[in-house]
Amino acid sequence: MIQLQLSAQPWLRPALVSNRSMNPSKNNLHSIEDKFNRYWNDRNPSVREEENRAEGGYQQFKRWDWFMQQRTYPSGNPINPEVLFQAYQQYKLTQPSNRMNRSVANWQPVGPAAVPSSGGGSGRINVLRVVPGNNSVLYLGTACGGVWKSTNAGTNWTCLDDFLPSLSVADIAINPRFTDTVYVATGDGYGYEVSDGFWGGTYSAGVLMSPDGGATWQATGLNYAQTNSEIIQRLVIKPDDPRVLLASTRNGLFRSTDAGASWTLVRSGHHYDIEFRPSQPDTVFATDSGNLLWSTDAGLNWSVRQSSLCNGRLSLAISSNNPNRIYVLCEDANFYRSDDMGLTIQTLTSPTGANLYGYYDDVLTVSPSNANVVLCGGMNIVKSTDGGTTWAQVGSSVHSDQHFFDFQPNSGLVVYSCNDGGVYRSANGGSSWLDISHDLRIKQYYRLAQSAADPYLLYAGAQDNGTDQLSANAWSQVYGGDGMDCMVDYTNDQNVYVSYQNGAMQKSTNGGLSFTDISPSSQGVWVTPFAMHPQDPSIIYAGCEEVYKSYDGGLNWSVISSQQFNASIYSMNVAEANPNYIYAATLDQLL
């Protein structure tokens, strides 16, 4: 049984439990990093993410931390996340429409449009919804790439708008009567929860609505400035009355009775999942930080149905095959089932093998045609066919870190998974899966490098999805993990350098077919910088806690900046005009 005790996360969880203040002073990056570093000071995080999950998710924090370091002032206070969107809106107001539509540069995408071969992924996806009554039309929301639509069941995808106020999407809801009416909850709902109320993801700009199948978007009455530090976790529409919507947020449960024009706070506190009872949607179930809630008047009034199930995120699943049965999955891996609409509840076997990362991927769904068939997801996917009594791992071909499951309406066999690598569909209840992520250009690349001899030979390191190679117009993954900085020998592009977290540097002498570890002796920052001598490619540099230099392509390293730096190096370069000049920078100084 997996037991992820929240007490094992002292740097992370207690501050969140005791303090939900949106005070900007709580959002200072330096103070958050200090708390994290003090906790990890005498611990050694594993390269394997699943081995760090009980400690609060080392890799998840580091990804978010790197993202925020580029978006804070030297003081550590974050910039206004809306500045680019506001500038774009101002530009539209001041420029003629013909100038707005004119191409000003000859840019074209190079991909990857197709999913890279050899185990590559397309990028993190948070949610997918099937249009009621038309299984060919799908909408999906990404962690950082906006809203996408398919009209042929995922064979092809189209980006609906690159200029939403937030390109992170937490949830999507579709009007069951007028299916061109689509609602989107913006913000990265389950990015990463960090200390003192600060969120490890993109904040929400509220709920948006499209009346025309995603062609245009407009704000609803539930809208925020991203500086409000708000997150929407779940968005649902009442099946028999689409004027009624419910949204769970970190600051309350909100309800609309006029199709989103106005909203009322019906319950305070951090809320997570919401599920209408099939065939009787006036009864609604929801979760807050540890309790199962229910309402018998379509979400207007709420009471606690089961209390103290855990301390954190709870996910729900209810099958139309047996609407009295409710499954509840907690982020600490405790699993519950009620067969009488929550009146009584029993603790069942924890979904062994799922490897939950706590809050990050606490995913649950149940078949609409068989209430005994349940899927649970963390790093892996596990399935139960006996109502949660026993579990077996399925979906070995699916990318790790699950963020969303759902069965196709009225189908007990077709089910979708959204995860760190893309979107997958199973036609047999989860036994086997097909990657349908082609056409999605949503991958988050950290660094790229290009061959001097072949402009169409590229290497690029991506968050969650390893290092990709573009060669002969085809993309393939050449190394796993989180792909970071990379270099190509400008005299021989068979010599390739790639890396993963904290300066773990790898070298290939056969164009990426195989790699050997050549890491320096000390760690660097999350994305450790490397550089190559502009006149002698066998001389390379690595920026760790000091500047390292190798004269033999990484076989041997020596420190050339002993005790010059008081912090790790974030950026480094060698002057082409005079390679004796080497520049390296920390967050606080340039040497």
C-alpha positions in Angstrom: 0.0 0.0 0.0 1.3 3.5 -0.9 1.2 5.9 2.0 2.1 9.5 1.2 2.0 11.2 4.5 1.5 14.9 4.4 3.7 15.3 7.4 6.6 14.3 5.1 6.2 17.7 3.4 7.0 20.2 6.2 8.4 22.8 3.8 5.2 22.7 1.7 1.9 21.8 3.3 1.6 23.4 6.8 1.8 26.9 5.4 -0.9 26.1 3.0 -3.2 24.7 5.6 -2.7 27.6 7.9 -2.5 30.5 5.5 -4.6 31.1 2.3 -3.7 34.8 2.2 -3.3 36.3 -1.2 -1.0 39.0 0.3 1.6 39.7 -2.4 4.4 39.7 0.2 3.7 35.9 0.5 4.6 35.5 -3.2 8.2 36.5 -3.0 10.3 33.9 -4.9 13.4 34.2 -2.7 11.5 33.4 0.5 9.8 30.4 -1.2 13.2 29.1 -2.5 14.8 29.6 0.9 12.2 27.5 2.6 12.5 24.8 -0.1 16.3 24.8 0.1 16.4 24.6 3.9 14.3 21.5 3.8 16.4 19.8 1.1 19.8 21.0 2.6 20.6 17.6 4.2 18.6 15.4 1.7 19.6 14.0 -1.6 16.8 14.1 -4.2 16.7 11.2 -6.6 16.7 11.6 -10.4 13.7 9.3 -10.4 10.7 11.6 -9.7 8.6 8.9 -8.1 11.2 8.5 -5.3 10.7 12.2 -4.4 6.9 12.3 -4.3 6.7 11.8 -0.5 9.0 14.8 0.0 6.7 17.2 -1.8 7.8 16.7 -5.4 11.4 18.0 -5.9 11.2 18.0 -9.8 7.8 19.6 -9.9 9.0 22.5 -7.7 12.2 22.9 -9.7 10.4 23.2 -13.0 8.1 25.9 -11.6 11.0 27.6 -9.9 13.0 27.9 -13.2 9.9 29.3 -14.9 9.4 31.9 -12.2 13.0 33.0 -12.1 12.6 34.4 -15.5 9.5 36.3 -14.4 10.4 38.0 -11.2 12.2 41.3 -10.3 15.6 41.2 -8.6 13.7 41.6 -5.3 12.0 38.3 -5.9 8.5 39.8 -6.4 6.7 38.5 -9.5 6.0 40.6 -12.5 2.4 41.3 -13.5 1.5 38.2 -15.6 -0.9 40.1 -17.7 1.5 42.6 -19.2 1.9 40.9 -22.6 -1.8 40.4 -23.0 -2.5 44.0 -22.1 0.1 45.2 -24.5 -1.5 43.1 -27.3 -4.9 44.5 -26.5 -3.5 48.0 -26.6 -1.8 47.3 -29.9 -5.1 46.1 -31.5 -6.8 49.3 -30.4 -4.1 51.5 -32.0 -3.3 49.6 -35.2 -5.4 49.4 -38.3 -6.9 45.9 -38.9 -5.0 45.5 -42.2 -1.7 46.1 -40.4 -2.6 43.7 -37.7 -3.1 40.9 -40.2 0.0 41.6 -42.2 3.0 39.2 -41.9 6.0 41.1 -40.6 8.5 38.2 -40.6 9.0 35.1 -42.5 8.6 32.6 -39.7 7.2 29.1 -40.1 6.8 26.3 -37.5 9.3 23.4 -37.6 7.4 21.3 -35.2 7.2 18.8 -33.9 3.7 18.5 -35.4 3.9 14.7 -35.2 4.7 13.1 -31.9 8.5 12.4 -31.8 9.4 8.8 -32.2 11.3 6.7 -29.7 9.2 7.6 -26.7 8.7 11.3 -27.2 5.7 13.4 -26.1 3.9 16.5 -27.3 3.5 18.3 -24.0 1.3 18.5 -20.9 -2.5 18.5 -21.2 -4.9 19.1 -18.4 -8.4 18.2 -19.7 -10.3 16.8 -22.6 -14.1 17.0 -23.2 -16.2 15.2 -25.8 -19.1 17.1 -27.3 -22.4 15.6 -26.1 -24.0 13.7 -29.0 -21.0 14.0 -31.3 -18.0 11.8 -30.3 -16.0 13.2 -33.2 -15.7 16.7 -31.8 -13.2 17.1 -28.9 -11.9 20.1 -27.0 -8.8 20.0 -24.9 -7.0 22.4 -22.6 -3.3 22.5 -22.2 -0.9 23.5 -19.4 0.6 26.3 -21.5 -0.7 26.1 -25.0 -4.3 27.3 -25.0 -7.5 25.5 -26.2 -7.4 23.0 -29.1 -10.3 21.4 -31.1 -10.6 18.2 -33.2 -13.6 17.5 -35.4 -12.4 13.9 -36.3 -11.9 12.3 -32.9 -8.3 13.4 -32.5 -6.9 12.6 -35.9 -6.2 16.3 -36.4 -6.2 19.3 -34.0 -6.6 23.0 -34.4 -5.5 25.8 -32.0 -8.6 28.0 -31.3 -6.9 31.1 -30.0 -3.3 32.0 -29.2 -4.3 35.3 -27.6 -6.4 34.3 -24.6 -5.6 36.2 -21.4 -4.2 33.0 -20.0 -2.9 30.1 -22.2 -3.3 27.7 -19.3 -6.6 25.8 -19.1 -7.8 23.9 -16.1 -11.2 22.7 -17.3 -13.7 22.8 -20.1 -17.5 22.6 -20.0 -19.9 22.2 -23.0 -23.5 23.1 -23.1 -25.4 19.8 -23.6 -28.2 21.5 -25.6 -26.3 24.1 -27.6 -23.0 22.4 -28.1 -21.3 25.3 -29.8 -21.4 27.1 -26.4 -18.2 26.2 -24.7 -16.8 27.4 -21.3 -13.2 27.4 -20.4 -11.7 27.7 -16.9 -8.4 29.4 -17.4 -5.3 28.9 -15.3 -3.2 25.8 -14.5 -5.5 24.2 -12.0 -3.1 21.4 -10.9 0.3 22.8 -11.8 2.0 22.6 -8.4 1.0 23.8 -4.9 3.9 25.6 -3.1 4.4 27.3 0.2 2.6 30.3 1.7 -0.3 30.2 -0.7 1.8 30.6 -3.9 0.9 28.5 -6.9 3.3 26.6 -9.0 1.4 27.2 -12.2 -0.3 30.0 -14.2 -3.0 31.9 -12.4 -6.5 32.1 -13.7 -8.1 34.9 -15.7 -11.5 33.5 -14.9 -14.1 31.6 -17.0 -14.3 32.4 -20.7 -17.2 31.5 -23.0 -17.4 30.9 -26.7 -20.9 30.9 -28.4 -19.5 29.6 -31.7 -17.5 26.5 -31.1 -14.3 28.3 -30.1 -14.1 30.8 -32.9 -14.4 33.7 -30.6 -14.2 34.1 -26.8 -15.6 36.5 -24.2 -15.4 36.9 -20.5 -18.1 35.7 -18.2 -19.1 37.2 -14.8 -16.4 35.0 -13.1 -13.3 36.9 -14.2 -10.1 37.8 -12.5 -6.9 39.7 -13.0 -4.1 37.2 -12.9 -2.6 39.3 -10.1 -5.6 38.1 -8.0 -3.7 34.8 -7.6 -6.8 32.8 -8.2 -7.1 29.2 -9.5 -10.2 27.4 -10.8 -10.1 23.7 -10.2 -13.3 22.4 -11.8 -16.1 23.7 -14.0 -19.4 21.9 -14.6 -22.8 22.5 -16.2 -26.1 21.1 -14.9 -27.1 18.4 -17.5 -30.8 19.2 -17.5 -30.5 23.0 -17.1 -27.4 24.5 -18.8 -28.1 27.9 -17.3 -26.7 26.5 -14.0 -22.9 26.3 -13.7 -20.7 25.5 -10.8 -17.0 26.3 -10.4 -14.7 25.2 -7.6 -11.8 27.5 -6.8 -9.1 27.9 -4.2 -11.2 30.6 -2.5 -14.7 29.1 -2.8 -17.4 27.3 -4.6 -19.3 29.6 -7.1 -22.6 29.1 -8.8 -24.3 30.8 -11.8 -28.0 30.5 -12.8 -27.8 32.7 -15.9 -25.3 30.8 -18.1 -22.3 32.5 -16.6 -23.3 36.1 -16.7 -23.2 36.4 -12.9 -21.9 34.2 -10.1 -22.6 33.8 -6.4 -20.3 32.4 -3.8 -22.2 29.5 -2.2 -19.4 28.1 0.0 -16.0 29.5 1.1 -12.7 27.6 1.2 -10.6 25.7 -1.2 -12.7 23.3 -3.3 -11.6 20.7 -5.8 -13.9 18.3 -7.6 -17.6 18.5 -8.5 -19.9 15.8 -9.9 -23.6 15.9 -10.6 -25.5 12.7 -9.7 -26.4 10.9 -12.9 -30.2 10.9 -13.6 -30.8 13.2 -10.6 -28.7 16.3 -11.2 -30.3 18.3 -8.4 -28.0 16.2 -6.2 -24.4 17.4 -6.5 -21.3 16.1 -4.8 -18.1 18.1 -4.3 -14.9 18.1 -2.3 -13.0 20.6 -0.3 -9.6 20.1 1.5 -10.5 16.7 3.0 -14.3 16.5 3.1 -17.0 15.0 0.8 -19.8 17.5 0.4 -23.3 17.3 -1.1 -26.1 19.5 -2.2 -29.7 18.5 -3.0 -30.7 21.8 -4.6 -28.4 21.9 -7.6 -25.5 23.5 -5.6 -27.2 26.3 -3.8 -26.8 24.9 -0.3 -24.1 22.5 0.9 -23.4 20.2 3.8 -20.6 17.8 4.8 -21.5 14.3 3.8 -18.2 12.7 5.1 -15.6 14.6 7.0 -11.8 14.3 7.5 -11.1 11.9 4.7 -7.7 13.4 4.2 -5.9 16.7 4.3 -5.7 18.0 0.7 -7.1 17.3 -2.8 -10.0 14.8 -3.2 -11.1 13.5 -6.6 -14.6 12.0 -7.3 -16.1 9.5 -9.7 -19.8 8.5 -10.1 -21.1 6.0 -12.7 -24.5 6.3 -14.4 -24.6 2.5 -14.1 -25.0 2.9 -10.3 -25.5 6.5 -9.3 -25.6 5.6 -5.6 -22.0 4.6 -5.7 -19.3 7.3 -5.2 -15.6 6.7 -5.4 -13.2 9.2 -3.6 -9.4 9.3 -4.2 -7.2 11.4 -1.8 -3.9 12.8 -2.7 -2.3 10.8 0.1 -3.4 7.6 -1.9 -6.3 6.7 0.5 -9.2 5.3 -1.5 -12.9 5.3 -0.5 -16.2 3.9 -1.8 -19.7 4.7 -0.7 -22.7 2.6 -2.0 -25.4 4.8 -0.5 -24.6 8.3 -1.9 -22.1 9.0 0.8 -24.2 8.3 3.8 -21.6 5.6 4.8 -18.2 5.1 3.4 -15.5 2.4 3.5 -11.8 2.5 3.0 -10.6 0.2 0.2 -7.2 -0.9 -1.0 -5.0 2.0 -2.1 -4.4 2.0 -5.9 -1.0 0.3 -5.7 1.2 0.9 -8.7 -0.3 4.3 -9.6 2.5 6.2 -7.8 0.6 9.3 -7.0 2.5 12.6 -6.7 0.1 14.0 -4.2 -1.7 17.0 -5.4 -0.1 17.0 -8.9 -1.9 14.0 -10.4 -4.7 12.6 -8.2 -6.8 11.3 -11.1 -9.9 9.1 -11.0 -12.8 8.0 -13.3 -15.3 5.2 -13.5 -17.0 3.5 -16.5 -20.5 4.8 -17.2 -21.7 1.3 -18.1 -20.1 -0.7 -15.3 -19.7 0.9 -11.8 -17.1 -1.8 -10.9 -14.6 -0.6 -13.5 -12.4 2.2 -12.1 -9.2 3.9 -13.5 -6.8 5.7 -11.2 -3.8 7.7 -12.3 -0.6 9.1 -10.9 2.7 8.5 -12.6 1.1 5.3 -14.0 -2.4 4.1 -14.7 -4.0 1.3 -12.7 -7.4 -0.3 -13.2 -9.9 -2.1 -11.0 -12.6 -4.4 -12.3 -14.1 -5.2 -8.9 -15.1 -1.9 -7.5 -11.7 -0.8 -6.2 -10.9 -4.0 -4.2 -7.9 -5.0 -6.3 -5.8 -3.1 -8.8 -3.6 -3.9 -11.9 -1.4 -1.6 -13.8 -2.4 -0.9 -17.4 -1.3 1.5 -20.1 2.5 0.8 -20.1 2.8 2.7 -23.4 1.2 5.9 -22.0 3.4 8.8 -21.0 3.9 9.3 -17.3 2.1 11.7 -14.9 -1.6 11.5 -15.5 -3.8 14.7 -15.2 -7.2 13.7 -16.5 -9.3 10.6 -17.3 -12.8 10.4 -18.7 -14.9 7.9 -20.5 -16.6 8.9 -23.7 -20.3 9.6 -23.0 -22.4 6.5 -23.0 -19.4 4.2 -23.6 -17.8 1.8 -21.2 -14.9 1.1 -23.5 -13.6 4.4 -25.0 -11.6 6.4 -22.4 -9.2 9.3 -22.7 -6.0 10.1 -20.7 -4.3 13.5 -20.6 -0.8 13.6 -19.1 2.6 15.2 -19.3 3.2 13.8 -22.8 -0.2 14.5 -24.5 -3.5 12.8 -25.0 -4.2 9.1 -25.4 -7.4 7.1 -26.3 -8.2 3.5 -25.4 -11.0 1.6 -27.1 -11.0 -1.3 -24.7 -11.4 0.3 -21.3 -7.7 1.1 -20.7 -6.1 -2.2 -21.7 -4.3 -0.6 -24.6 -3.8 3.0 -25.7 -3.3 5.1 -28.9 -1.4 8.4 -28.8 -3.6 11.0 -30.6 -1.4 14.0 -29.8 -0.3 14.6 -33.4 -0.8 18.2 -34.6 -0.5 19.6 -31.0 2.4 22.2 -30.8 2.4 22.7 -27.1 5.7 21.3 -25.9 7.7 23.5 -23.5 11.3 23.6 -24.7 14.1 24.9 -22.5 17.0 25.1 -24.9 17.9 24.2 -28.5 21.1 23.7 -30.6 21.7 23.6 -34.3 24.3 21.9 -36.5 26.6 24.4 -38.3 26.7 22.1 -41.4 23.0 21.2 -41.6 20.5 23.9 -40.7 17.7 21.3 -40.4 19.6 19.3 -37.8 18.4 20.4 -34.4 18.4 19.2 -30.8 16.0 20.6 -28.3 15.5 19.9 -24.6 11.9 19.9 -23.3 10.2 19.9 -19.9 8.8 16.4 -19.1 9.6 15.1 -22.6 13.4 14.7 -22.9 15.7 15.9 -25.7 14.4 15.7 -29.3 16.3 15.6 -32.5 15.1 17.0 -35.8 16.8 15.2 -38.7 15.6 14.8 -42.3 12.4 16.6 -41.4 11.5 14.0 -38.7 11.5 14.4 -35.0 12.6 11.7 -32.5 13.5 11.6 -28.9 17.2 10.8 -28.3 17.3 11.2 -24.5 14.7 11.1 -21.7 13.9 12.9 -18.5 13.6 16.6 -18.6 15.6 17.8 -21.6 17.8 20.8 -20.8 20.8 22.6 -22.5 22.4 21.0 -25.6 25.3 21.7 -28.0 26.5 20.4 -31.4 30.1 20.3 -32.4 30.4 22.9 -35.2 33.2 20.8 -37.0 31.5 17.4 -36.6 27.8 17.2 -36.0 28.1 13.6 -34.9 29.4 15.0 -31.6 26.4 16.0 -29.6 25.9 17.2 -26.0 22.6 17.0 -24.2 21.7 17.3 -20.5 19.0 16.8 -18.0 18.3 18.2 -14.5 21.0 20.1 -12.6 23.8 19.7 -15.2 23.7 15.9 -15.8 25.6 16.2 -19.2 25.6 13.5 -21.8 27.7 13.1 -24.9 27.2 11.2 -28.2 29.8 10.7 -30.8 27.4 9.0 -33.3 24.8 11.7 -33.9 22.5 10.9 -30.9 22.3 7.1 -31.3 23.9 6.5 -27.9 25.2 8.7 -25.0 27.8 8.6 -22.3 27.6 10.5 -19.0 30.3 13.2 -18.8 28.8 15.3 -16.0 31.1 17.7 -14.0 31.7 16.7 -10.4 29.3 19.3 -8.9 25.6 20.0 -9.7 24.4 23.1 -11.4 21.0 24.9 -11.4 17.9 23.2 -12.9 18.9 24.2 -16.4 22.7 24.2 -16.2 24.4 26.3 -19.0 27.1 24.9 -21.2 29.3 26.6 -23.8 31.8 25.6 -26.5 35.1 27.3 -27.4 34.5 29.1 -30.7 37.9 28.0 -32.2 38.5 24.6 -30.6 35.3 22.4 -30.2 37.1 20.0 -27.9 37.2 22.7 -25.3 33.8 23.0 -23.5 32.6 24.8 -20.4 30.0 24.0 -17.8 28.4 26.6 -15.4 27.8 24.8 -12.0 28.7 26.3 -8.6 31.9 27.4 -10.4 32.9 27.5 -14.1 34.3 24.1 -15.2 36.5 23.6 -18.3 37.3 20.5 -20.3 40.0 20.2 -22.9 38.9 16.8 -24.2 35.2 17.1 -24.9 34.1 16.4 -21.3 36.2 13.4 -20.4 38.0 15.4 -17.8 37.0 18.7 -16.0 38.8 21.3 -13.9 37.5 24.4 -12.1 38.7 27.6 -13.5 36.8 30.1 -11.3 37.6 28.8 -7.8 35.7 30.7 -5.1 34.6 33.5 -7.5 30.9 32.8 -7.2 28.6 32.9 -4.1 25.8 31.1 -6.0 25.2 28.8 -8.8 25.6 30.0 -12.4 22.5 30.6 -14.6 24.0 31.9 -17.8 27.4 31.6 -19.5 29.0 32.5 -22.9 32.4 32.6 -24.5 33.4 35.7 -26.7 33.8 34.7 -30.3 36.2 37.5 -31.1 38.5 36.7 -28.2 37.8 33.3 -26.4 39.9 34.3 -23.5 36.9 36.4 -22.4 34.3 34.2 -20.7 31.2 35.6 -19.1 29.2 33.9 -16.4 26.2 35.2 -14.4 24.3 34.2 -11.3 21.0 35.7 -10.5 22.8 38.5 -8.6 26.1 39.2 -10.4 28.0 39.0 -13.7 31.7 38.0 -13.8 
